[in-house]
């Protein structure tokens, strides 16, 4: 019963630390009760200890997942259950692998193995077909950008390393105190954790207080539209013609002579536009009307494209079957129209599992049929592009057109900046999750991308929250949820490349090597007595 209580405490503490309602300081000791239970079971000669660790760990992480991501329910109950059950299982397997490997190595090696294994798992969770990095530990500080300005050097994996190191120092302190019964051990361990927490925060505040936009940095005014179209009752019952009129109206009511870019949200034009006939579509027509009337202004928006395919040789892995002899490619895209520039299109490339991509189709399709994880979008396989596209407009100013879920991926977003983006634009439709933590967390994670790349962000969300975020991760302006409105603000351009932008998730790559090394070391040695 006591072990069950400890696992419960860990799960609740992790949940209470999470954005946007929690306090991330709790992350530094949230794992201690659960890891203490694992250590005691591992060092108890009783049989079936591994199963006890599994069930207790699964319970603790299940609480964490349910409290932090149950908002998926508002999109689909099936999707919520799948996401929570599977993600909890995957995180639990990290602890189970650690549990078995730690039996064959000493405590210090076990600590290093757990840290590197967890980081390796988070890295793997960024890129495989069932990618769901929402609960990667480094994301937990997104509401406290003053603490993590050093993410420009480490990315969020620096935050994960930080959290795990604090927990394992406390665990070691607890075990040593239990063994030696000396208060000095407690004092020393607590001091180590305090220093571990305070020194990076102190460094971050120093960067925060001294970071300034270059005096000669160019700035431009953006106008962000929030049309507030209900995706369940309005979006697919409101044709592109009416959407175009609404966007034009919002633009004319809020634009100024200084506005250089008007931004509308993800798939705001949702009817489905034949890519080969784009220039005759309402999306093109109303974008063109805006830039003709305001010749110093570019227009950017999200659109649903498709390509019809009649030649079987042109079929791609993401192509959808329509009927015998006819297939189609489906795209979740962004486009920009700018005076004096060629029309540009970017196709979303980090896809939402289930409705935009169906992983392991050959295996799962016969088992699941059309049951898919619905986190927001349209049910069809989307076609992606290999590189991060960058839009040029207005005197060769450049922006990275990030579409919705893509903004959760740190190294992925680096690709826009490495390709020349001077600021980042996020277009999204967060209304699928209604007024829950889902859209709030999604906005909050965007702040991490601003810090990592030192790029301002203009964020257009269909129903909210639209925002302007500066290079320090501060939200300078934002809208309310479920409000038809627009906001204007200045975006500062930056050409500098941060250490993290250049080198990406190097912490994870080093962790992959160390995890493999320690695992092989443990496999090929006899069990040694554990010591703290």
N, C-alpha and C positions, 0 to 999 in steps of 0.2 A: 504493500500500500504506500509505503514511504517512497519507493522508487517511482511509482505512478505519480505521486504528488510532485516529485522533483521534475519529471518530464513535463508535467502540466505547467509548472512554473516557468520552465524554459520556453515553452510554446507561447505562453501569454506575454512573457517579457519581450520576446522577439516581436510579437505583434504590436505591443505598446511602444516599441521603438520606431515603428515604420512611418514614413511620410504618408499623409500630410498632417496627421493628427498626433503623432507620437514624438518622443524625445530620444534622439539617437544615442545619447550617452548610455542608455540601457543595453545597447548592443555589446558593450565591452564586458558584460558579465552574464549575458543571457544564456550562453551555452554552458556555463559552469555547472549548474545542477545536473544537466543531462550527461555531460562528460564525466562527472563524478560518479554517476550511476554506472556508466559504461566501464569505468576503471574498476569499480568494486566487483562487478559481475565478471570481468575479465580475469581478475585475480582470485576468484572463488572457484575451487576445483569442481563445483557441481556441473552436471551435464546440461546440455541444451541452453547454455548461457547465451549463445548467439541468437537464438530465437527470442529470448527475453530482451536483448538489446534491440533487436529488430522491432518488436511490438512497442516498446517504450519510446524508441526514437521516432517511429512512425506516428505515434500518438502526439508527441510534442510538436513535430513539424506539421502535422495535420491541423492543429490548432492555429499555428502561424499562418498557414496557407488559407484557411477558411476565413479568418478575421481580416486578412489583408487583401484577398482577391475574390471574395464571394460576390462582389459586384458584377462579375461575369454573368451571373444569373439573369440580369436584366436583358442580356442579349439572348441567352439560351440556357436553360437548366441543364441540358445534356452536356453542353460545352463546359459549364462551370464544374460539374462533377468530374468530367474527364481531366480538365486542367489541374484541379486540386488533387485528385487521387494519384494521377501519374507524376506530377511534379513532386508531391510528397514522397512517393516511392523512390524517385531518382535521388533526392537529397538523402533519404534514409540509407540508400545503398552506399553512399560516400562513407557514412559512419560505420556501416557493416564491414566494408573493405578495410577501413582503419582498424576496426576491432580485431580482425583476424591477423593483419600484418603486425600490429603492435605487440602481439603475443611473442613475436620472435626477435624483437629489437628492444633496445633500452628506451627509457622514457623520453630522453632528448631527441633521439632519432624519430620516435613516434610523434612527437610534437611537430617536428619539421615535416614529417610525412602527412599528417592531417592538414596542415596549412597548405602544402603544395597540392595535395590531392583535391582539397576543396576548391582551390583556385583553378586547377585543371578542369574540374567538373564545370565550374562557371564558364570557363572559356569554351569548353565543348558545347555547353548549353546555348552559346551564342550562334553556333554555326550548323548544328545538325538539323535534320528535317522537322523535328518537334521542338524547335527552339522556343524557349520561354524564359528569358533572363530577367523577368520583372522583379524577382526577389534576390538578385545578386546583391551581396552584402554592401558593396560600395555604393549602391543606389540609396542606402539608408540615410545618407547625409544631405540629400538634395535640398532640404528646406533650410539648411544651415551652411550656405556658401562661404560664410566667413571662416568656417573651420577647415575648408578643403580647397583653398586656392592652389595648393600644391598638386592638385589633380592635373594641372597643365604639364606636370612631369611624369605622373604615374598613371593617369586615368583612374577609373573606378576600382581597378584591381589593387591599387595602393590602399584604398579604403578597406577592401576585403582583408588584405594582409594586416592592416592596422587592427581591425576588429578581432581577428583570430588570435593575433599575438597577445592582446590584452586578456582574452579569455583563458588562454593557456598559461600565462603567467599567474593568473589568479588560481587556476586549478592546481598548478604546481605548489603554490603557496599553501593552499588548503591541505593538500596531501602531506607536505612536509610538516606542517603544524600538527596535523593529526598523528604523525609518526614521532615527532620530537617533543611536542608539547611546550615549545618555547615561543613566547610572545614576540621576541625579536624577529622571528621568521615572518609573522604576520605584518609587523611594521615594515620590514624590508620589502616584502611582496607588494603591499599596498603602495609604498613609495615608488616602486618600479612602475606600477600601473599608472599612478598619477603622472609620473614623468612621461610615460609612453603616450598618455592622452594629451597632456598639456603642452609638451614641446612642439608637436606638429600643429596644434591649434595656435600656439604662439607664433610660429613661423608663418602660418596662414594669415593671421591678423596683420603681421608685418607686411606681407605681400598685399593684402587687401587695402591697407592704409596708404601704401606707396604706389599702387598700380594706377596709372593714369593713361588715358588715351593720348597718343602722340599729338602734339600741338598742330602739326600740319596734316593730321588725318582728315580725309575728306568725309563729309557726312551728306546724307540725302534723306529726304522726307518720304516715308511710306504711308500708304493708306490701307488699313487692314479691314476687310469686310467680314461681318458675321451675320449671314442671312437668316439663321435660326429656322432651318427647315427640319421638321420632325421626320426622321428617317423611316419611322414605322407607318405614319399616317399621311405624310405629305410628299416626301422626297420622290418616291417612284410614282406618285399620282400627280406630280407637278412637272409639266414638260419643260424642256430646255428653253423654249421661247419665253415662258413666264419667268423662269429663273434669270434669264438674260435681262429682262425688263427690270426685275428687282435689283440686280447688281448694278445696272446702269443708274437706277434711282438712288441707291445708297452712295454710289460714287459721286453723282452730281450734288447731292446734299452735303457732302463732307470734303470734297477735294479742294485743294488750294493751288495757287499758281506755283508753289514750290514742290508739289508732289511729283515724285519721279517714278514711283511704282505703286500700282494698285494690286492688292492680293486678295483672292477669293479662295475658299477652302477646298479640301479634297472632294473629288467627284461631285462638285456642285452642279456640273452638267452631267446628269446621270442617265439620260435616255439611251445612251449607246450610240456613238458616232462612228460611222465608217471612216477609217483612217484615210483612205484614198479620196474621200469626199469632204475632208475637214473644212476646206475653204468655203463650202456651201452650208455649213452647219450654223445653228444659232450661237454656239459657243464662239465661233470665229467672228460671226457677224457683230455681236455685241461687244466683243473685245476690240474689234476694228473701229466701231463707232466711238468707243471711249478714247482710243489713242488718236483718232482723227480730230475729235473735238478738243483734246488736250495733247497737243503734239510733243510736249516735253515729258510725257508720261507713258510708261509701259504697263501692260496688263497681264497678270499671271493668275491662273486658276487651275483647279483640278477637273479632270474630265474622264469619262469612261469611253475608251476606244475599243474597236474590234477590227479585225482583218478577216475577210472570208477567203478560204483556201480551197481550191478545186484540184490542185495538183498534189497528189499524194507524196511526191518527193519533197515538197516544201513543209511537210509536217514536222514540228518540233516536239520535244518531250512534254512541253506545257500546252500543246495544242489540244483543243476540245473537239470532240466529235459532235456534229450536228445531225447529219443524216447520211445515208450512203452516198459517197461521192462528194460530200461537202463537210468541211471542218472550219473552225475559226480560232483565231488567237484573240484573247481578251486582255485588255490592259487597264490598269489603274494608273493614270498618267497626270503629269503637270505640263502645261504649255505656257509660253510667254509670247506676246506680240509686242514689238517695240519699234517705234519709228526709225527707219533706216537700218534695221537689222532683219536678218532672215528669221522666219518663224522657227521656234525651237521647242522640242518635246523631250520630256524625260519620263521613262517608264519605271514605276515602283519596282524595287528589286528585293527588298526584305518583306516577305509576304506573311500574312496572318494565317496560321495553321488552320486548315479546314475549309474556309470559304475562298481563300485566294490560292492555296496550294494544298494538295492532298498527299501527304507523305506515304511512301512505300505502297503505292497504289496496287501493285501486283499482288501484294500479300493482304492488305487491309480492305481493298475494295470488295472482294468476295465475302469477307467477314462482316463488314460494317454497312455495305451498301451506300446509301446517301446520308448516313448519320455523320455529320461533320461538326467540328468545333467552330462555333460561330461567334467570333469576337467583334464582328462588325464588318460589313461589306456586302458583296453579292456572291452567290454560290456559283463559282466557275474557277477553273484553273487560270491564274494570271500568267502572262508572259513577261519576263523580266529583261533587263539589259545588263551586260557584264560590267560596265564602268559607271562611275558616278558622274552624271551629267552636270554641267555648270551652265547657267544662263548668263549671256552677255546682254547688256542693255545700257542706255544712257551714258554715253562717253566711255564705253567699255567697262563700266562697273559690272561686277559679277556676284551672283548668289548661287548657293547650293540648294536646289529644290527638294527638300526632304518631305516625304509623304508619310504621314501618320506614324505607324509602328516603327519605321526606320529610325526615328529619333531616339529609340531606346538603346541603340547599338553604337558604342563609343568608337571603336576602330573603323566601323563602317562609315560613320559620319566624317571621320578623318579624310576619307577618300575625296569628298567634295572639296575640302580645304586644300588638300595636296594637288587637286586639279585646278586650283586657282580661285575658289570662292572667297570673296572678301567679306561676306556676311552670309548667314544662313537663314533660309525661309522654311518654316514648317507649315504645311497645310494638312489639316486633319478633320475628321468627323467623329467627335467623341460622344455624340448623342446616343449611340447604341447602348451605353451603360447608364443612361439617365443621370440624375443628379446624385452621384455616389462618389466614392473615393477614386474610382477608375479614371475619370477625366482630370481630377486634381493631381493624382500621382503622375499621369502622363505629362501634364504641364511641368510639374516639378522636376522630372527627369531631364527636361530640356535644359534646365539650368546647368546641369553637369556638362552637357555638350558645349555650352557657352564658355565655361571655365577651361575645359580641356583644350579647346582650339583658340581661345581668346577671340571669339567672333560674336558680334551682336546677332540677335535672333529676332526675326519678325514671325509671329505665329498667328495663323488664321484658322480658327476652329468654327465649324458650322454653327454649333449651338453654344459654344463656350468651352474653355476660356481662351479667348484670343489675347495676345500679349506682346509686349516689346521687352526683351531681356538684354541687358548689356553684357560686356565682356567679362565682368566679374560674377555673373550669375544673378544679378539683381533684377527683379521684375519691376520695370519702371512704370509701365502702364498695363492695365488688364481690364477685360470686360467682365460682366457678370454672366453666369450660366443662364441659358434659355432667355436670351435677350437679342432682339434684332437691332443691330447697332454697327458702328464703325469706330475705329480709333486711328489717330494720326500720331506720328512721332518721328524723331530723327534716328537714323541708323548710322553708326560710324563704321567706316571701312577699314580693314586691317589686312596687310599683306604679309605680316610676319608669321612664321611657322613655329609652333611650340615644340618642345622636346617630345611630348606625347603624340602630337600630330605626325611628327617625323618618324618616330620609332614604334608607335602603336602599343599593342598589348605585350610588351617585352617581358613584363613580370609573369604573365601567364605562360609564355613560351619557356622561360627558365624553369618555372614550376613543373611544366610537363616533363622536362628532362630529369629533374630531381625526383619527381614521383616515380618515374620508371626505374631510376637507379636504386632508390631505397626499396622499392617493391622487389626487384630482382635480388638485391642483397638479402632481404628477408626470406625469400623463397629458397635460396641456396645456403642457408646456414641453419644450424641447430638452434632450438629454442634456448635462450639465455634467461636467467632470472631477471625480472623487471626491477629497476630501481628508480626512485624519484629524483 
